[in-house]
Amino acid sequence: MSEWHEFFLAEAGVAAVLTGLVFIGVSINLDKIMSNPGHGLPGRALEALVLLMAVLVVTSFLLVAGQGTVLVGVEILAVGIVVWAAIVTISCSS
């Protein structure tokens, strides 16, 4: 997987930047977002943050040197299950 190193590095950087931008955008507009929770904006904002953090975590796992493909698969599966459970929880509570 060493030939994919630069791609995963770029993906991790992009995910980190986008997560930060969404976080700042949510922080700046927190009063507007929370003013009418009936529209579901708080849940959607949290879903966006969770999904971008998942990309960051997965690409960070893929950048760890010396891992076998089975271990990488297990890590990606674990992140996927956690993210799926978080998204379902957020969607059901909205």
Steps between C-alpha positions, in 0.01 A plus 500: 500500500801727493407619152181650650683693774482839328131457421413414860713789622310739276166353607590538868597863445183578309283326760668690782455834326137435411422377851650816642306720259171328580575524872572873472190552286284321755662693786439836334137418418422301814219734610328474162546123487366445851218756474266258325600140566183384322670553165762238587799728447683399820485134399611570146791710622606220734467244221727707277761521776477127574541404134795733442667373818447144375689582180778655708522198732497245216767680301709534815473125558606439140810715548632279782798310364540125517136398529366199319194518280290300746574742784423798277172336400406441864580862586290632213215266593513613863491867400213427262296327769558781750410766242192306391383471862562872557310603186207272585490638854511859375232434238268326745530775760422779251 
